[in-house]
């Protein structure tokens, strides 16, 4: 069953794009994260957004 609900697609897209990547262990963290949930490092960067808009 394909995901045709545009609202769900929007959520999925944002959750993919608005994510922080740890520079140390490359773990994905939620967008509001202050530090890595895996290694506690504060060196987080935004995931590169390739889709413009
Ligand atoms: Zn980490």
mmCIF file of the protein (N, C-alpha, C, O) and its ligand, coordinates in Angstrom:
data_MODEL
# 
_entry.id   MODEL 
# 
loop_
_entity.id 
_entity.type 
_entity.pdbx_number_of_molecules 
1 polymer     1 
2 non-polymer 1 
# 
_entity_poly.entity_id                      1 
_entity_poly.type                           'polypeptide(L)' 
_entity_poly.nstd_linkage                   no 
_entity_poly.nstd_monomer                   no 
_entity_poly.pdbx_seq_one_letter_code       
;(UNK)(UNK)(UNK)(UNK)(UNK)(UNK)(UNK)(UNK)(UNK)(UNK)(UNK)(UNK)(UNK)(UNK)(UNK)(UNK)
(UNK)(UNK)(UNK)(UNK)(UNK)(UNK)(UNK)(UNK)(UNK)(UNK)(UNK)(UNK)(UNK)(UNK)(UNK)(UNK)
(UNK)(UNK)(UNK)(UNK)(UNK)(UNK)(UNK)(UNK)(UNK)(UNK)(UNK)(UNK)(UNK)(UNK)(UNK)(UNK)
(UNK)(UNK)(UNK)(UNK)(UNK)
;
_entity_poly.pdbx_seq_one_letter_code_can   XXXXXXXXXXXXXXXXXXXXXXXXXXXXXXXXXXXXXXXXXXXXXXXXXXXXX 
_entity_poly.pdbx_strand_id                 A 
# 
loop_
_entity_poly_seq.entity_id 
_entity_poly_seq.num 
_entity_poly_seq.mon_id 
_entity_poly_seq.hetero 
1 1  UNK n 
1 2  UNK n 
1 3  UNK n 
1 4  UNK n 
1 5  UNK n 
1 6  UNK n 
1 7  UNK n 
1 8  UNK n 
1 9  UNK n 
1 10 UNK n 
1 11 UNK n 
1 12 UNK n 
1 13 UNK n 
1 14 UNK n 
1 15 UNK n 
1 16 UNK n 
1 17 UNK n 
1 18 UNK n 
1 19 UNK n 
1 20 UNK n 
1 21 UNK n 
1 22 UNK n 
1 23 UNK n 
1 24 UNK n 
1 25 UNK n 
1 26 UNK n 
1 27 UNK n 
1 28 UNK n 
1 29 UNK n 
1 30 UNK n 
1 31 UNK n 
1 32 UNK n 
1 33 UNK n 
1 34 UNK n 
1 35 UNK n 
1 36 UNK n 
1 37 UNK n 
1 38 UNK n 
1 39 UNK n 
1 40 UNK n 
1 41 UNK n 
1 42 UNK n 
1 43 UNK n 
1 44 UNK n 
1 45 UNK n 
1 46 UNK n 
1 47 UNK n 
1 48 UNK n 
1 49 UNK n 
1 50 UNK n 
1 51 UNK n 
1 52 UNK n 
1 53 UNK n 
# 
loop_
_struct_asym.id 
_struct_asym.entity_id 
A 1 
B 2 
# 
loop_
_chem_comp.id 
_chem_comp.type 
_chem_comp.mon_nstd_flag 
UNK 'L-peptide linking' . 
ZN  non-polymer         . 
# 
_pdbx_entity_nonpoly.entity_id   2 
_pdbx_entity_nonpoly.name        ? 
_pdbx_entity_nonpoly.comp_id     ZN 
# 
_pdbx_nonpoly_scheme.asym_id         B 
_pdbx_nonpoly_scheme.entity_id       2 
_pdbx_nonpoly_scheme.mon_id          ZN 
_pdbx_nonpoly_scheme.ndb_seq_num     1 
_pdbx_nonpoly_scheme.pdb_seq_num     101 
_pdbx_nonpoly_scheme.auth_seq_num    101 
_pdbx_nonpoly_scheme.pdb_mon_id      ZN 
_pdbx_nonpoly_scheme.auth_mon_id     ZN 
_pdbx_nonpoly_scheme.pdb_strand_id   A 
_pdbx_nonpoly_scheme.pdb_ins_code    . 
# 
loop_
_atom_site.group_PDB 
_atom_site.id 
_atom_site.type_symbol 
_atom_site.label_atom_id 
_atom_site.label_alt_id 
_atom_site.label_comp_id 
_atom_site.label_asym_id 
_atom_site.label_entity_id 
_atom_site.label_seq_id 
_atom_site.pdbx_PDB_ins_code 
_atom_site.Cartn_x 
_atom_site.Cartn_y 
_atom_site.Cartn_z 
_atom_site.occupancy 
_atom_site.B_iso_or_equiv 
_atom_site.pdbx_formal_charge 
_atom_site.auth_seq_id 
_atom_site.auth_comp_id 
_atom_site.auth_asym_id 
_atom_site.auth_atom_id 
_atom_site.pdbx_PDB_model_num 
ATOM   1   N  N  . UNK A 1 1  ? 0.837  -1.200 0.000  1.00 0.00 ? 1   UNK A N  1 
ATOM   2   C  CA . UNK A 1 1  ? 0.000  0.000  0.000  1.00 0.00 ? 1   UNK A CA 1 
ATOM   3   C  C  . UNK A 1 1  ? 0.879  1.259  0.000  1.00 0.00 ? 1   UNK A C  1 
ATOM   4   O  O  . UNK A 1 1  ? 1.538  1.558  0.996  1.00 0.00 ? 1   UNK A O  1 
ATOM   5   N  N  . UNK A 1 2  ? 0.885  1.976  -1.093 1.00 0.00 ? 2   UNK A N  1 
ATOM   6   C  CA . UNK A 1 2  ? 1.745  3.167  -1.193 1.00 0.00 ? 2   UNK A CA 1 
ATOM   7   C  C  . UNK A 1 2  ? 1.246  4.311  -0.341 1.00 0.00 ? 2   UNK A C  1 
ATOM   8   O  O  . UNK A 1 2  ? 0.052  4.435  -0.068 1.00 0.00 ? 2   UNK A O  1 
ATOM   9   N  N  . UNK A 1 3  ? 2.165  5.129  0.065  1.00 0.00 ? 3   UNK A N  1 
ATOM   10  C  CA . UNK A 1 3  ? 1.810  6.283  0.887  1.00 0.00 ? 3   UNK A CA 1 
ATOM   11  C  C  . UNK A 1 3  ? 1.370  7.420  -0.028 1.00 0.00 ? 3   UNK A C  1 
ATOM   12  O  O  . UNK A 1 3  ? 2.189  8.060  -0.688 1.00 0.00 ? 3   UNK A O  1 
ATOM   13  N  N  . UNK A 1 4  ? 0.081  7.654  -0.051 1.00 0.00 ? 4   UNK A N  1 
ATOM   14  C  CA . UNK A 1 4  ? -0.434 8.688  -0.945 1.00 0.00 ? 4   UNK A CA 1 
ATOM   15  C  C  . UNK A 1 4  ? -0.903 9.915  -0.190 1.00 0.00 ? 4   UNK A C  1 
ATOM   16  O  O  . UNK A 1 4  ? -1.228 10.939 -0.792 1.00 0.00 ? 4   UNK A O  1 
ATOM   17  N  N  . UNK A 1 5  ? -0.937 9.812  1.102  1.00 0.00 ? 5   UNK A N  1 
ATOM   18  C  CA . UNK A 1 5  ? -1.370 10.937 1.907  1.00 0.00 ? 5   UNK A CA 1 
ATOM   19  C  C  . UNK A 1 5  ? -0.303 12.042 1.874  1.00 0.00 ? 5   UNK A C  1 
ATOM   20  O  O  . UNK A 1 5  ? 0.804  11.836 2.372  1.00 0.00 ? 5   UNK A O  1 
ATOM   21  N  N  . UNK A 1 6  ? -0.613 13.194 1.303  1.00 0.00 ? 6   UNK A N  1 
ATOM   22  C  CA . UNK A 1 6  ? 0.403  14.258 1.177  1.00 0.00 ? 6   UNK A CA 1 
ATOM   23  C  C  . UNK A 1 6  ? 0.894  14.755 2.525  1.00 0.00 ? 6   UNK A C  1 
ATOM   24  O  O  . UNK A 1 6  ? 2.049  15.161 2.656  1.00 0.00 ? 6   UNK A O  1 
ATOM   25  N  N  . UNK A 1 7  ? 0.038  14.726 3.512  1.00 0.00 ? 7   UNK A N  1 
ATOM   26  C  CA . UNK A 1 7  ? 0.449  15.195 4.828  1.00 0.00 ? 7   UNK A CA 1 
ATOM   27  C  C  . UNK A 1 7  ? 1.510  14.275 5.421  1.00 0.00 ? 7   UNK A C  1 
ATOM   28  O  O  . UNK A 1 7  ? 2.493  14.730 6.005  1.00 0.00 ? 7   UNK A O  1 
ATOM   29  N  N  . UNK A 1 8  ? 1.293  12.980 5.259  1.00 0.00 ? 8   UNK A N  1 
ATOM   30  C  CA . UNK A 1 8  ? 2.278  12.020 5.763  1.00 0.00 ? 8   UNK A CA 1 
ATOM   31  C  C  . UNK A 1 8  ? 3.585  12.124 4.984  1.00 0.00 ? 8   UNK A C  1 
ATOM   32  O  O  . UNK A 1 8  ? 4.675  11.995 5.541  1.00 0.00 ? 8   UNK A O  1 
ATOM   33  N  N  . UNK A 1 9  ? 3.446  12.357 3.691  1.00 0.00 ? 9   UNK A N  1 
ATOM   34  C  CA . UNK A 1 9  ? 4.661  12.508 2.875  1.00 0.00 ? 9   UNK A CA 1 
ATOM   35  C  C  . UNK A 1 9  ? 5.461  13.717 3.336  1.00 0.00 ? 9   UNK A C  1 
ATOM   36  O  O  . UNK A 1 9  ? 6.691  13.678 3.384  1.00 0.00 ? 9   UNK A O  1 
ATOM   37  N  N  . UNK A 1 10 ? 4.769  14.769 3.667  1.00 0.00 ? 10  UNK A N  1 
ATOM   38  C  CA . UNK A 1 10 ? 5.440  15.995 4.123  1.00 0.00 ? 10  UNK A CA 1 
ATOM   39  C  C  . UNK A 1 10 ? 6.177  15.735 5.437  1.00 0.00 ? 10  UNK A C  1 
ATOM   40  O  O  . UNK A 1 10 ? 7.317  16.165 5.617  1.00 0.00 ? 10  UNK A O  1 
ATOM   41  N  N  . UNK A 1 11 ? 5.534  15.047 6.324  1.00 0.00 ? 11  UNK A N  1 
ATOM   42  C  CA . UNK A 1 11 ? 6.158  14.702 7.604  1.00 0.00 ? 11  UNK A CA 1 
ATOM   43  C  C  . UNK A 1 11 ? 7.410  13.867 7.380  1.00 0.00 ? 11  UNK A C  1 
ATOM   44  O  O  . UNK A 1 11 ? 8.460  14.117 7.973  1.00 0.00 ? 11  UNK A O  1 
ATOM   45  N  N  . UNK A 1 12 ? 7.278  12.880 6.520  1.00 0.00 ? 12  UNK A N  1 
ATOM   46  C  CA . UNK A 1 12 ? 8.406  11.990 6.255  1.00 0.00 ? 12  UNK A CA 1 
ATOM   47  C  C  . UNK A 1 12 ? 9.557  12.764 5.636  1.00 0.00 ? 12  UNK A C  1 
ATOM   48  O  O  . UNK A 1 12 ? 10.718 12.541 5.978  1.00 0.00 ? 12  UNK A O  1 
ATOM   49  N  N  . UNK A 1 13 ? 9.237  13.669 4.732  1.00 0.00 ? 13  UNK A N  1 
ATOM   50  C  CA . UNK A 1 13 ? 10.291 14.432 4.072  1.00 0.00 ? 13  UNK A CA 1 
ATOM   51  C  C  . UNK A 1 13 ? 11.008 15.325 5.078  1.00 0.00 ? 13  UNK A C  1 
ATOM   52  O  O  . UNK A 1 13 ? 12.236 15.410 5.076  1.00 0.00 ? 13  UNK A O  1 
ATOM   53  N  N  . UNK A 1 14 ? 10.248 15.983 5.927  1.00 0.00 ? 14  UNK A N  1 
ATOM   54  C  CA . UNK A 1 14 ? 10.864 16.867 6.911  1.00 0.00 ? 14  UNK A CA 1 
ATOM   55  C  C  . UNK A 1 14 ? 11.696 16.089 7.916  1.00 0.00 ? 14  UNK A C  1 
ATOM   56  O  O  . UNK A 1 14 ? 12.773 16.527 8.320  1.00 0.00 ? 14  UNK A O  1 
ATOM   57  N  N  . UNK A 1 15 ? 11.196 14.953 8.306  1.00 0.00 ? 15  UNK A N  1 
ATOM   58  C  CA . UNK A 1 15 ? 11.952 14.170 9.271  1.00 0.00 ? 15  UNK A CA 1 
ATOM   59  C  C  . UNK A 1 15 ? 13.260 13.670 8.662  1.00 0.00 ? 15  UNK A C  1 
ATOM   60  O  O  . UNK A 1 15 ? 14.225 13.403 9.378  1.00 0.00 ? 15  UNK A O  1 
ATOM   61  N  N  . UNK A 1 16 ? 13.283 13.548 7.347  1.00 0.00 ? 16  UNK A N  1 
ATOM   62  C  CA . UNK A 1 16 ? 14.509 13.128 6.679  1.00 0.00 ? 16  UNK A CA 1 
ATOM   63  C  C  . UNK A 1 16 ? 15.480 14.292 6.540  1.00 0.00 ? 16  UNK A C  1 
ATOM   64  O  O  . UNK A 1 16 ? 16.694 14.116 6.649  1.00 0.00 ? 16  UNK A O  1 
ATOM   65  N  N  . UNK A 1 17 ? 14.946 15.463 6.303  1.00 0.00 ? 17  UNK A N  1 
ATOM   66  C  CA . UNK A 1 17 ? 15.814 16.597 6.006  1.00 0.00 ? 17  UNK A CA 1 
ATOM   67  C  C  . UNK A 1 17 ? 16.243 17.350 7.258  1.00 0.00 ? 17  UNK A C  1 
ATOM   68  O  O  . UNK A 1 17 ? 17.397 17.759 7.390  1.00 0.00 ? 17  UNK A O  1 
ATOM   69  N  N  . UNK A 1 18 ? 15.307 17.524 8.160  1.00 0.00 ? 18  UNK A N  1 
ATOM   70  C  CA . UNK A 1 18 ? 15.629 18.315 9.339  1.00 0.00 ? 18  UNK A CA 1 
ATOM   71  C  C  . UNK A 1 18 ? 16.148 17.406 10.439 1.00 0.00 ? 18  UNK A C  1 
ATOM   72  O  O  . UNK A 1 18 ? 15.449 17.081 11.399 1.00 0.00 ? 18  UNK A O  1 
ATOM   73  N  N  . UNK A 1 19 ? 17.359 17.022 10.267 1.00 0.00 ? 19  UNK A N  1 
ATOM   74  C  CA . UNK A 1 19 ? 17.953 16.092 11.205 1.00 0.00 ? 19  UNK A CA 1 
ATOM   75  C  C  . UNK A 1 19 ? 19.399 16.524 11.436 1.00 0.00 ? 19  UNK A C  1 
ATOM   76  O  O  . UNK A 1 19 ? 20.036 17.082 10.543 1.00 0.00 ? 19  UNK A O  1 
ATOM   77  N  N  . UNK A 1 20 ? 19.894 16.273 12.591 1.00 0.00 ? 20  UNK A N  1 
ATOM   78  C  CA . UNK A 1 20 ? 21.258 16.651 12.897 1.00 0.00 ? 20  UNK A CA 1 
ATOM   79  C  C  . UNK A 1 20 ? 22.140 15.415 12.916 1.00 0.00 ? 20  UNK A C  1 
ATOM   80  O  O  . UNK A 1 20 ? 21.788 14.372 13.468 1.00 0.00 ? 20  UNK A O  1 
ATOM   81  N  N  . UNK A 1 21 ? 23.284 15.569 12.301 1.00 0.00 ? 21  UNK A N  1 
ATOM   82  C  CA . UNK A 1 21 ? 24.225 14.460 12.217 1.00 0.00 ? 21  UNK A CA 1 
ATOM   83  C  C  . UNK A 1 21 ? 25.409 14.749 13.135 1.00 0.00 ? 21  UNK A C  1 
ATOM   84  O  O  . UNK A 1 21 ? 25.970 15.845 13.126 1.00 0.00 ? 21  UNK A O  1 
ATOM   85  N  N  . UNK A 1 22 ? 25.768 13.766 13.909 1.00 0.00 ? 22  UNK A N  1 
ATOM   86  C  CA . UNK A 1 22 ? 26.924 13.907 14.783 1.00 0.00 ? 22  UNK A CA 1 
ATOM   87  C  C  . UNK A 1 22 ? 28.203 13.822 13.949 1.00 0.00 ? 22  UNK A C  1 
ATOM   88  O  O  . UNK A 1 22 ? 28.361 12.921 13.124 1.00 0.00 ? 22  UNK A O  1 
ATOM   89  N  N  . UNK A 1 23 ? 29.111 14.772 14.176 1.00 0.00 ? 23  UNK A N  1 
ATOM   90  C  CA . UNK A 1 23 ? 30.369 14.766 13.430 1.00 0.00 ? 23  UNK A CA 1 
ATOM   91  C  C  . UNK A 1 23 ? 31.298 13.662 13.917 1.00 0.00 ? 23  UNK A C  1 
ATOM   92  O  O  . UNK A 1 23 ? 32.262 13.301 13.243 1.00 0.00 ? 23  UNK A O  1 
ATOM   93  N  N  . UNK A 1 24 ? 31.003 13.154 15.051 1.00 0.00 ? 24  UNK A N  1 
ATOM   94  C  CA . UNK A 1 24 ? 31.916 12.199 15.668 1.00 0.00 ? 24  UNK A CA 1 
ATOM   95  C  C  . UNK A 1 24 ? 31.535 10.758 15.310 1.00 0.00 ? 24  UNK A C  1 
ATOM   96  O  O  . UNK A 1 24 ? 32.373 9.971  14.872 1.00 0.00 ? 24  UNK A O  1 
ATOM   97  N  N  . UNK A 1 25 ? 30.261 10.435 15.506 1.00 0.00 ? 25  UNK A N  1 
ATOM   98  C  CA . UNK A 1 25 ? 29.848 9.054  15.281 1.00 0.00 ? 25  UNK A CA 1 
ATOM   99  C  C  . UNK A 1 25 ? 28.790 8.936  14.177 1.00 0.00 ? 25  UNK A C  1 
ATOM   100 O  O  . UNK A 1 25 ? 28.314 7.841  13.875 1.00 0.00 ? 25  UNK A O  1 
ATOM   101 N  N  . UNK A 1 26 ? 28.435 10.063 13.591 1.00 0.00 ? 26  UNK A N  1 
ATOM   102 C  CA . UNK A 1 26 ? 27.496 10.094 12.458 1.00 0.00 ? 26  UNK A CA 1 
ATOM   103 C  C  . UNK A 1 26 ? 26.112 9.564  12.809 1.00 0.00 ? 26  UNK A C  1 
ATOM   104 O  O  . UNK A 1 26 ? 25.370 9.125  11.930 1.00 0.00 ? 26  UNK A O  1 
ATOM   105 N  N  . UNK A 1 27 ? 25.771 9.605  14.071 1.00 0.00 ? 27  UNK A N  1 
ATOM   106 C  CA . UNK A 1 27 ? 24.432 9.202  14.457 1.00 0.00 ? 27  UNK A CA 1 
ATOM   107 C  C  . UNK A 1 27 ? 23.448 10.309 14.099 1.00 0.00 ? 27  UNK A C  1 
ATOM   108 O  O  . UNK A 1 27 ? 23.784 11.493 14.120 1.00 0.00 ? 27  UNK A O  1 
ATOM   109 N  N  . UNK A 1 28 ? 22.249 9.908  13.776 1.00 0.00 ? 28  UNK A N  1 
ATOM   110 C  CA . UNK A 1 28 ? 21.217 10.903 13.489 1.00 0.00 ? 28  UNK A CA 1 
ATOM   111 C  C  . UNK A 1 28 ? 20.528 11.295 14.778 1.00 0.00 ? 28  UNK A C  1 
ATOM   112 O  O  . UNK A 1 28 ? 20.205 10.454 15.617 1.00 0.00 ? 28  UNK A O  1 
ATOM   113 N  N  . UNK A 1 29 ? 20.314 12.584 14.915 1.00 0.00 ? 29  UNK A N  1 
ATOM   114 C  CA . UNK A 1 29 ? 19.669 13.102 16.106 1.00 0.00 ? 29  UNK A CA 1 
ATOM   115 C  C  . UNK A 1 29 ? 18.476 13.961 15.705 1.00 0.00 ? 29  UNK A C  1 
ATOM   116 O  O  . UNK A 1 29 ? 18.444 14.502 14.600 1.00 0.00 ? 29  UNK A O  1 
ATOM   117 N  N  . UNK A 1 30 ? 17.510 14.086 16.583 1.00 0.00 ? 30  UNK A N  1 
ATOM   118 C  CA . UNK A 1 30 ? 16.357 14.931 16.277 1.00 0.00 ? 30  UNK A CA 1 
ATOM   119 C  C  . UNK A 1 30 ? 16.771 16.382 16.120 1.00 0.00 ? 30  UNK A C  1 
ATOM   120 O  O  . UNK A 1 30 ? 17.807 16.807 16.629 1.00 0.00 ? 30  UNK A O  1 
ATOM   121 N  N  . UNK A 1 31 ? 15.946 17.133 15.407 1.00 0.00 ? 31  UNK A N  1 
ATOM   122 C  CA . UNK A 1 31 ? 16.312 18.499 15.049 1.00 0.00 ? 31  UNK A CA 1 
ATOM   123 C  C  . UNK A 1 31 ? 16.505 19.403 16.258 1.00 0.00 ? 31  UNK A C  1 
ATOM   124 O  O  . UNK A 1 31 ? 17.212 20.407 16.168 1.00 0.00 ? 31  UNK A O  1 
ATOM   125 N  N  . UNK A 1 32 ? 15.897 19.069 17.374 1.00 0.00 ? 32  UNK A N  1 
ATOM   126 C  CA . UNK A 1 32 ? 16.034 19.900 18.554 1.00 0.00 ? 32  UNK A CA 1 
ATOM   127 C  C  . UNK A 1 32 ? 17.162 19.463 19.470 1.00 0.00 ? 32  UNK A C  1 
ATOM   128 O  O  . UNK A 1 32 ? 17.317 19.994 20.570 1.00 0.00 ? 32  UNK A O  1 
ATOM   129 N  N  . UNK A 1 33 ? 17.939 18.511 19.025 1.00 0.00 ? 33  UNK A N  1 
ATOM   130 C  CA . UNK A 1 33 ? 18.965 17.945 19.885 1.00 0.00 ? 33  UNK A CA 1 
ATOM   131 C  C  . UNK A 1 33 ? 20.091 18.946 20.141 1.00 0.00 ? 33  UNK A C  1 
ATOM   132 O  O  . UNK A 1 33 ? 20.533 19.643 19.228 1.00 0.00 ? 33  UNK A O  1 
ATOM   133 N  N  . UNK A 1 34 ? 20.542 19.007 21.371 1.00 0.00 ? 34  UNK A N  1 
ATOM   134 C  CA . UNK A 1 34 ? 21.679 19.864 21.715 1.00 0.00 ? 34  UNK A CA 1 
ATOM   135 C  C  . UNK A 1 34 ? 22.985 19.065 21.656 1.00 0.00 ? 34  UNK A C  1 
ATOM   136 O  O  . UNK A 1 34 ? 24.067 19.613 21.443 1.00 0.00 ? 34  UNK A O  1 
ATOM   137 N  N  . UNK A 1 35 ? 22.845 17.781 21.848 1.00 0.00 ? 35  UNK A N  1 
ATOM   138 C  CA . UNK A 1 35 ? 24.031 16.934 21.780 1.00 0.00 ? 35  UNK A CA 1 
ATOM   139 C  C  . UNK A 1 35 ? 23.642 15.555 21.288 1.00 0.00 ? 35  UNK A C  1 
ATOM   140 O  O  . UNK A 1 35 ? 22.469 15.180 21.289 1.00 0.00 ? 35  UNK A O  1 
ATOM   141 N  N  . UNK A 1 36 ? 24.631 14.825 20.876 1.00 0.00 ? 36  UNK A N  1 
ATOM   142 C  CA . UNK A 1 36 ? 24.391 13.511 20.309 1.00 0.00 ? 36  UNK A CA 1 
ATOM   143 C  C  . UNK A 1 36 ? 23.831 12.557 21.348 1.00 0.00 ? 36  UNK A C  1 
ATOM   144 O  O  . UNK A 1 36 ? 24.307 12.502 22.481 1.00 0.00 ? 36  UNK A O  1 
ATOM   145 N  N  . UNK A 1 37 ? 22.823 11.816 20.952 1.00 0.00 ? 37  UNK A N  1 
ATOM   146 C  CA . UNK A 1 37 ? 22.208 10.902 21.906 1.00 0.00 ? 37  UNK A CA 1 
ATOM   147 C  C  . UNK A 1 37 ? 23.016 9.619  22.048 1.00 0.00 ? 37  UNK A C  1 
ATOM   148 O  O  . UNK A 1 37 ? 22.790 8.828  22.963 1.00 0.00 ? 37  UNK A O  1 
ATOM   149 N  N  . UNK A 1 38 ? 23.945 9.426  21.148 1.00 0.00 ? 38  UNK A N  1 
ATOM   150 C  CA . UNK A 1 38 ? 24.733 8.195  21.232 1.00 0.00 ? 38  UNK A CA 1 
ATOM   151 C  C  . UNK A 1 38 ? 26.048 8.413  21.979 1.00 0.00 ? 38  UNK A C  1 
ATOM   152 O  O  . UNK A 1 38 ? 26.389 7.660  22.890 1.00 0.00 ? 38  UNK A O  1 
ATOM   153 N  N  . UNK A 1 39 ? 26.784 9.462  21.576 1.00 0.00 ? 39  UNK A N  1 
ATOM   154 C  CA . UNK A 1 39 ? 28.104 9.657  22.173 1.00 0.00 ? 39  UNK A CA 1 
ATOM   155 C  C  . UNK A 1 39 ? 28.185 10.932 23.020 1.00 0.00 ? 39  UNK A C  1 
ATOM   156 O  O  . UNK A 1 39 ? 29.238 11.251 23.571 1.00 0.00 ? 39  UNK A O  1 
ATOM   157 N  N  . UNK A 1 40 ? 27.062 11.660 23.118 1.00 0.00 ? 40  UNK A N  1 
ATOM   158 C  CA . UNK A 1 40 ? 26.979 12.865 23.953 1.00 0.00 ? 40  UNK A CA 1 
ATOM   159 C  C  . UNK A 1 40 ? 27.833 14.011 23.412 1.00 0.00 ? 40  UNK A C  1 
ATOM   160 O  O  . UNK A 1 40 ? 28.022 15.015 24.098 1.00 0.00 ? 40  UNK A O  1 
ATOM   161 N  N  . UNK A 1 41 ? 28.330 13.878 22.236 1.00 0.00 ? 41  UNK A N  1 
ATOM   162 C  CA . UNK A 1 41 ? 29.111 14.953 21.654 1.00 0.00 ? 41  UNK A CA 1 
ATOM   163 C  C  . UNK A 1 41 ? 28.203 16.122 21.283 1.00 0.00 ? 41  UNK A C  1 
ATOM   164 O  O  . UNK A 1 41 ? 27.049 15.927 20.901 1.00 0.00 ? 41  UNK A O  1 
ATOM   165 N  N  . UNK A 1 42 ? 28.733 17.331 21.398 1.00 0.00 ? 42  UNK A N  1 
ATOM   166 C  CA . UNK A 1 42 ? 27.944 18.502 21.022 1.00 0.00 ? 42  UNK A CA 1 
ATOM   167 C  C  . UNK A 1 42 ? 28.243 18.931 19.588 1.00 0.00 ? 42  UNK A C  1 
ATOM   168 O  O  . UNK A 1 42 ? 27.697 19.919 19.097 1.00 0.00 ? 42  UNK A O  1 
ATOM   169 N  N  . UNK A 1 43 ? 29.091 18.198 18.943 1.00 0.00 ? 43  UNK A N  1 
ATOM   170 C  CA . UNK A 1 43 ? 29.471 18.579 17.592 1.00 0.00 ? 43  UNK A CA 1 
ATOM   171 C  C  . UNK A 1 43 ? 28.474 18.018 16.589 1.00 0.00 ? 43  UNK A C  1 
ATOM   172 O  O  . UNK A 1 43 ? 28.721 17.011 15.925 1.00 0.00 ? 43  UNK A O  1 
ATOM   173 N  N  . UNK A 1 44 ? 27.354 18.695 16.504 1.00 0.00 ? 44  UNK A N  1 
ATOM   174 C  CA . UNK A 1 44 ? 26.316 18.273 15.578 1.00 0.00 ? 44  UNK A CA 1 
ATOM   175 C  C  . UNK A 1 44 ? 26.278 19.226 14.389 1.00 0.00 ? 44  UNK A C  1 
ATOM   176 O  O  . UNK A 1 44 ? 26.569 20.416 14.510 1.00 0.00 ? 44  UNK A O  1 
ATOM   177 N  N  . UNK A 1 45 ? 25.923 18.686 13.274 1.00 0.00 ? 45  UNK A N  1 
ATOM   178 C  CA . UNK A 1 45 ? 25.720 19.531 12.103 1.00 0.00 ? 45  UNK A CA 1 
ATOM   179 C  C  . UNK A 1 45 ? 24.391 19.185 11.481 1.00 0.00 ? 45  UNK A C  1 
ATOM   180 O  O  . UNK A 1 45 ? 23.871 18.084 11.662 1.00 0.00 ? 45  UNK A O  1 
ATOM   181 N  N  . UNK A 1 46 ? 23.843 20.140 10.740 1.00 0.00 ? 46  UNK A N  1 
ATOM   182 C  CA . UNK A 1 46 ? 22.609 19.859 10.036 1.00 0.00 ? 46  UNK A CA 1 
ATOM   183 C  C  . UNK A 1 46 ? 22.894 18.951 8.868  1.00 0.00 ? 46  UNK A C  1 
ATOM   184 O  O  . UNK A 1 46 ? 23.926 19.051 8.205  1.00 0.00 ? 46  UNK A O  1 
ATOM   185 N  N  . UNK A 1 47 ? 21.962 18.072 8.637  1.00 0.00 ? 47  UNK A N  1 
ATOM   186 C  CA . UNK A 1 47 ? 22.083 17.235 7.451  1.00 0.00 ? 47  UNK A CA 1 
ATOM   187 C  C  . UNK A 1 47 ? 21.922 18.112 6.226  1.00 0.00 ? 47  UNK A C  1 
ATOM   188 O  O  . UNK A 1 47 ? 21.073 19.003 6.179  1.00 0.00 ? 47  UNK A O  1 
ATOM   189 N  N  . UNK A 1 48 ? 22.753 17.840 5.244  1.00 0.00 ? 48  UNK A N  1 
ATOM   190 C  CA . UNK A 1 48 ? 22.732 18.640 4.018  1.00 0.00 ? 48  UNK A CA 1 
ATOM   191 C  C  . UNK A 1 48 ? 21.404 18.487 3.306  1.00 0.00 ? 48  UNK A C  1 
ATOM   192 O  O  . UNK A 1 48 ? 20.950 17.380 3.015  1.00 0.00 ? 48  UNK A O  1 
ATOM   193 N  N  . UNK A 1 49 ? 20.801 19.618 3.037  1.00 0.00 ? 49  UNK A N  1 
ATOM   194 C  CA . UNK A 1 49 ? 19.506 19.584 2.379  1.00 0.00 ? 49  UNK A CA 1 
ATOM   195 C  C  . UNK A 1 49 ? 19.682 19.730 0.880  1.00 0.00 ? 49  UNK A C  1 
ATOM   196 O  O  . UNK A 1 49 ? 20.045 20.802 0.394  1.00 0.00 ? 49  UNK A O  1 
ATOM   197 N  N  . UNK A 1 50 ? 19.436 18.696 0.173  1.00 0.00 ? 50  UNK A N  1 
ATOM   198 C  CA . UNK A 1 50 ? 19.655 18.722 -1.259 1.00 0.00 ? 50  UNK A CA 1 
ATOM   199 C  C  . UNK A 1 50 ? 18.393 19.147 -1.997 1.00 0.00 ? 50  UNK A C  1 
ATOM   200 O  O  . UNK A 1 50 ? 18.460 19.634 -3.126 1.00 0.00 ? 50  UNK A O  1 
ATOM   201 N  N  . UNK A 1 51 ? 17.275 18.965 -1.375 1.00 0.00 ? 51  UNK A N  1 
ATOM   202 C  CA . UNK A 1 51 ? 16.037 19.390 -1.995 1.00 0.00 ? 51  UNK A CA 1 
ATOM   203 C  C  . UNK A 1 51 ? 15.791 20.842 -1.616 1.00 0.00 ? 51  UNK A C  1 
ATOM   204 O  O  . UNK A 1 51 ? 15.686 21.171 -0.434 1.00 0.00 ? 51  UNK A O  1 
ATOM   205 N  N  . UNK A 1 52 ? 15.703 21.680 -2.583 1.00 0.00 ? 52  UNK A N  1 
ATOM   206 C  CA . UNK A 1 52 ? 15.433 23.089 -2.288 1.00 0.00 ? 52  UNK A CA 1 
ATOM   207 C  C  . UNK A 1 52 ? 13.935 23.311 -2.162 1.00 0.00 ? 52  UNK A C  1 
ATOM   208 O  O  . UNK A 1 52 ? 13.125 22.554 -2.696 1.00 0.00 ? 52  UNK A O  1 
ATOM   209 N  N  . UNK A 1 53 ? 13.600 24.339 -1.462 1.00 0.00 ? 53  UNK A N  1 
ATOM   210 C  CA . UNK A 1 53 ? 12.184 24.630 -1.322 1.00 0.00 ? 53  UNK A CA 1 
ATOM   211 C  C  . UNK A 1 53 ? 11.791 24.796 0.082  1.00 0.00 ? 53  UNK A C  1 
ATOM   212 O  O  . UNK A 1 53 ? 10.620 25.048 0.370  1.00 0.00 ? 53  UNK A O  1 
HETATM 213 ZN ZN . ZN  B 2 .  ? 27.731 11.072 18.298 1.00 0.00 ? 101 ZN  A ZN 1 
# 
